[in-house]
Amino acid sequence: MSRVFVHGLGAVSPAGWGVPALRASLKNERPLPVQSLARPGWDKPLLLRIVPPPPLRPAFLAHPRLRRASPITHYAVGAALEALGQDADLIRSGGLRLGIVTCTLTGGISYSRRFYEEVLQNPATASPMIFPETVFNSSASHLAAYLGSSAISYSLVGDAGTYLQSLAVAAGWLDTGLADACVVIGAEEPDWTAADALRLFDRRAVHASGAGALYLKTLRPAAAPVELAAVTDSFAATRAPHRNEAARKMRAQLPVGAPDELLCASECDNPAWNDWPGELLTPMEILGEAFAAAAAWQCVAGCDAIQQSRCLAANVSITGQSLQAIAARFVHPNSLKTQTRTQP
Amino acid sequence: MLFPPPKLPQPRRIVVTGAGIITAFGAGWKINAEGFRSGRTAFRPVTLFDVSRQRCKIAAEIDLPADLPPNRLSRGDLRRLRRASRLLLLAGAEAWNQSGWTPDGRLPLVLGTTSGEMCLGQEYLRQALQTPLDFKRQAERVTHYLVQQQGINLANALGVEGELITISNACASGANAIGHAWQLVRQGRAERVLTGGYDALCHLTFAGFDTLQALSPTPCRPFDAGRDGLTLGEGAAVLALEDLSSAQRRGAEILGEILGYGATTDTHHLAQPHPEGSAALAAMRAACASAGVTPEQIDYVNAHGTATPQNDSAETAAIQAWAGARAATLPVSSTKAGIGHLLGAAGAVEAVASLMALRGQWLPPETSLQIPDPVCRFQIVRQPVDAKIQTALSNSFGFGGANATLIFRRCL
């Protein structure tokens, strides 16, 4: 199996456009301000954290394919282009076959909701321009079109942990030569239906939106190298009583940890990590619940911490809302730790 | 560990040891094989939702069996299963039983769908809009609407545990799922995988295709000169994949071998293929390269063949560019002529149809074809016919430019 290195990071989040904004908000350790969103027929507004407008309108929004696209595509493309950096030109020129994996739970939910509302009013007049944008793979398609990339692309749908599964999918493509490089994107968009649905399960949760991206290759980068060291198995956590056991099995596949390592977790109180000796970061408490995008932000935050020399390794742990417990481990390649935890 | 996976000295050969299918022809291998072989059509007026204000009023609806096969779901779980989950469970149980597998060890599921249990999303939104203060059953609707829940239901029904991957690459989802599962076992990242695709008819999707005027008001006629659109259907198909030596060791019946897989992205337009089918051509070539075969070695092409003017002309261009001189004698048909376009299930159902043709040594005809499109230089199968075929290629293309091709070989 080829080694897999992180060549770029991208983030569009309630903290703003770009990894520096994400880094600054996480460093600040204070939850970002909450906005309210009207729910039709209900006095109480729903709470969410939305992505602020970019300081400058991104040039990519002028592309014909992106003009009508929904916010999830704007976020996904923004994060991906930041992660790809100068390689975007190489991809456009045909010099690099880019595999694209996008992950989402709710997909283009705002257009899906809008289109179905139109169908309920009168199906004969529902907009044919909106419907194609409702498919889960619209973001990946628009990104591929923007980059002129005709290589393999998957859109995976599932809970937050699906983002970590996607890293393994991309690693497989790199290993078998299906792609020269891969960008793995987690993205979600704001909509009152998603915020409303989330509230049904957790009244304290704040819905958020945005995207995160990791750009992967098998070549070791010259500067600020980060290596994908592991993605654990996915352990079923579909029912609440099983979640702690699933998380324990997931943790058992990773090294025990060290004080100079970071844990980026989807929750701060998972018993599987009670004995974690290093720093703990829970981006969701600051940014909100954004499912696949939140998982991507966790990975971006972990890799960024290694690049910024804040730690030598970062574990990303996700106990998803409805599917799985799964984790990934990123390391500085010079400090590759192979120690694995003994099963209790 | 999903990464890094164990390293194999060389890729494995992957065979299918179980297959389950449900379409408008019915549930199970036998009735579907008879339907595909005879060129039956299964279209009728839509009864699942109101289509009175829409241009198209027909689809290939399924009469769901009253009973589900024996499974491990609780009475409460069974009560909550809706149409897409039931379709998937019916196909999954058939594949599982045929495979002879037991629920020990980890078993990844790799599934494809476009809309999961969209009917519940529709119910959720209708209730939220019409009676906004009524939250009764809304949480249940959300849980079972989520795309992963149908896979979770199947895993729980069979009593298996392992990674669940759901690929939503529009109408190529089922083929992408099978191709990805094939790669997982081939590269040693899994010992066996249950894979396939499913989609149930729902109003949102039906109305969506209708607004695009992509639906024909009459039963679809792929590759017909007068074709005017697709007809939607619903269904599911599931395959049990394992490596050849494992299947031989346990004396399993082998339904066929998956030889190759290719996947590409068409960047031309979100909802239309490149007129020359360039990405489709690249997918077919990639599948042949991974299979180690040439077009001369392909005995039958199960085309994507939706019967929209754009798809069929682009696919025709792709097939003819790929096949070259072989095109003149190459049998091609689209099984959508009988059961409609099954969206996320299409690639998986058509994979099973291809395996049926290879096992039975016949070609699936398009009996509703009236005047073949004169640009088609290949042989469109129009009548039921027996044939000696060893290798079949199946195309699946979708919105967003998702293109996937699978290649199957007969196993004696």
Chai-1 contact restraints between the chains, C-beta under 6 A:
chainA,res_idxA,chainB,res_idxB,connection_type,confidence,min_distance_angstrom,max_distance_angstrom,comment,restraint_id
A,M1,B,P4,contact,1.0,0.0,6.0,A-B,restraint_1
A,M1,B,K7,contact,1.0,0.0,6.0,A-B,restraint_2
A,G41,B,P132,contact,1.0,0.0,6.0,A-B,restraint_3
A,W42,B,P132,contact,1.0,0.0,6.0,A-B,restraint_4
A,Y116,B,L125,contact,1.0,0.0,6.0,A-B,restraint_5
A,Y116,B,L204,contact,1.0,0.0,6.0,A-B,restraint_6
A,V119,B,A207,contact,1.0,0.0,6.0,A-B,restraint_7
A,P123,B,R53,contact,1.0,0.0,6.0,A-B,restraint_8
A,P123,B,Q54,contact,1.0,0.0,6.0,A-B,restraint_9
A,P123,B,A207,contact,1.0,0.0,6.0,A-B,restraint_10
A,A124,B,R53,contact,1.0,0.0,6.0,A-B,restraint_11
A,A126,B,A207,contact,1.0,0.0,6.0,A-B,restraint_12
A,A126,B,T211,contact,1.0,0.0,6.0,A-B,restraint_13
A,P128,B,T211,contact,1.0,0.0,6.0,A-B,restraint_14
A,P128,B,L212,contact,1.0,0.0,6.0,A-B,restraint_15
A,F131,B,G208,contact,1.0,0.0,6.0,A-B,restraint_16
A,F131,B,T211,contact,1.0,0.0,6.0,A-B,restraint_17
A,P132,B,L270,contact,1.0,0.0,6.0,A-B,restraint_18
A,P132,B,A271,contact,1.0,0.0,6.0,A-B,restraint_19
A,P132,B,F399,contact,1.0,0.0,6.0,A-B,restraint_20
A,V135,B,A170,contact,1.0,0.0,6.0,A-B,restraint_21
A,V135,B,F399,contact,1.0,0.0,6.0,A-B,restraint_22
A,V135,B,G400,contact,1.0,0.0,6.0,A-B,restraint_23
A,F136,B,S168,contact,1.0,0.0,6.0,A-B,restraint_24
A,N137,B,N169,contact,1.0,0.0,6.0,A-B,restraint_25
A,N137,B,A170,contact,1.0,0.0,6.0,A-B,restraint_26
A,N137,B,G400,contact,1.0,0.0,6.0,A-B,restraint_27
A,N137,B,A402,contact,1.0,0.0,6.0,A-B,restraint_28
A,S138,B,G400,contact,1.0,0.0,6.0,A-B,restraint_29
A,S141,B,L270,contact,1.0,0.0,6.0,A-B,restraint_30
A,S141,B,G400,contact,1.0,0.0,6.0,A-B,restraint_31
A,S141,B,G401,contact,1.0,0.0,6.0,A-B,restraint_32
A,A144,B,T265,contact,1.0,0.0,6.0,A-B,restraint_33
A,A144,B,T267,contact,1.0,0.0,6.0,A-B,restraint_34
A,A145,B,T267,contact,1.0,0.0,6.0,A-B,restraint_35
A,S150,B,T264,contact,1.0,0.0,6.0,A-B,restraint_36
A,S150,B,T265,contact,1.0,0.0,6.0,A-B,restraint_37
A,S150,B,A279,contact,1.0,0.0,6.0,A-B,restraint_38
A,I152,B,A263,contact,1.0,0.0,6.0,A-B,restraint_39
A,S153,B,T265,contact,1.0,0.0,6.0,A-B,restraint_40
A,Y154,B,I167,contact,1.0,0.0,6.0,A-B,restraint_41
A,S155,B,S168,contact,1.0,0.0,6.0,A-B,restraint_42
A,S155,B,N169,contact,1.0,0.0,6.0,A-B,restraint_43
A,V157,B,V147,contact,1.0,0.0,6.0,A-B,restraint_44
A,V157,B,T166,contact,1.0,0.0,6.0,A-B,restraint_45
A,V157,B,S168,contact,1.0,0.0,6.0,A-B,restraint_46
A,G158,B,Q148,contact,1.0,0.0,6.0,A-B,restraint_47
A,G158,B,T166,contact,1.0,0.0,6.0,A-B,restraint_48
A,A168,B,L2,contact,1.0,0.0,6.0,A-B,restraint_49
A,A168,B,F3,contact,1.0,0.0,6.0,A-B,restraint_50
A,A171,B,F3,contact,1.0,0.0,6.0,A-B,restraint_51
A,A197,B,V142,contact,1.0,0.0,6.0,A-B,restraint_52
A,L200,B,Q138,contact,1.0,0.0,6.0,A-B,restraint_53
A,L200,B,A139,contact,1.0,0.0,6.0,A-B,restraint_54
A,A230,B,M1,contact,1.0,0.0,6.0,A-B,restraint_55
A,V231,B,L2,contact,1.0,0.0,6.0,A-B,restraint_56
A,V231,B,F3,contact,1.0,0.0,6.0,A-B,restraint_57
A,T232,B,M1,contact,1.0,0.0,6.0,A-B,restraint_58
A,S234,B,E163,contact,1.0,0.0,6.0,A-B,restraint_59
A,A236,B,E161,contact,1.0,0.0,6.0,A-B,restraint_60
A,T238,B,I152,contact,1.0,0.0,6.0,A-B,restraint_61
A,Q253,B,M1,contact,1.0,0.0,6.0,A-B,restraint_62
A,L323,B,Q148,contact,1.0,0.0,6.0,A-B,restraint_63
